[in-house]
């Protein structure tokens, strides 16, 4: 079975990557709307937009698969723990935004994350991630 932490991190990174690509496409669309003076430049921009939109669609498909995998792992979590894990790994929110959205302190969010990850690791196996992105041996 895949490492649950890697599956969750993959879902988060895909969300962030797709968001970045979407912002880039939106900027190019704004440029294309203003590029009336140069037909060649407008054509290049439109072609680039078409390529990027296809790449984005492919990445969105991969992101959906990654999120579906992650949601299968966290489906047994309930309540606040599930809200924290979904918010961070599925919706790619930062800790400060999560604490604001969930009306709780960042410390409480971190505690819920730790508790949820321990449950996931107990159920599916794996190592507890350290703050530096590496895994620590479980005690």
Secondary structure, DSSP 8 states (H G I E B T S, - for coil): ---HHHHHHHHHHHHHHHHHHHHHHHHHHHHHHH--S-HHHHHHHHHHHHHHHHHHHHHHHHHHHHHHHHHHHHTT--HHHHHHHIIIIIS---HHHHHHHTTS-HHHHHHHHHHHHHHHHHHH---EE-TTSSEE---
